[in-house]
Amino acid sequence: MDAFFDGVMVNVEDVALRNNRLALLQLLDGALNRVADLSRLAA
């Protein structure tokens, strides 16, 4: 996970690549939120 955020720029100029990376992040968010409510960590 760290390597992804360290080595991958999500908001690139290539629209298709950007959309794929944003979709990947949405899937990851959905999967993690099924396990735990991560928004509670900020409190």
N, C-alpha and C positions, 0 to 999 in steps of 0.2 A: 504494500500500500504506500509506504513512504517513497519507494523508488518511483512509483507512478507520479506522485505529486512533485517529486524532485526533478524528474527527467522529462515530464510531458507538459507541454503548454496546451491548455484546453482551448483557449480563445485564439486560435490561429486564423489566418486569413482565408484558408481553404474552407469554404462553407460546408462541404460534405464531411470533411475530417472533423471540423468543429462540432457538427451535429452528431456525428457518431460518438465523439468523446463525451458530449453532454448527455446523450442517451445512456452511455455506460455509467456515468455518475448517477443518473436517475435510477437505474437498476440497482446499483450499489446502495443508494440511499433507501430504496424500498426494502431490500434484503436486510440491511442492518436495522431498520426500524421495526421489522417483524420480530427481531430478537430482543431489542431494547429500545426504549424511548430516549434517544440520544439528546434530545432537546433539554432533558432534565439535568444533564451534566453541566450546563451553563449556569444553573441556578446556585 
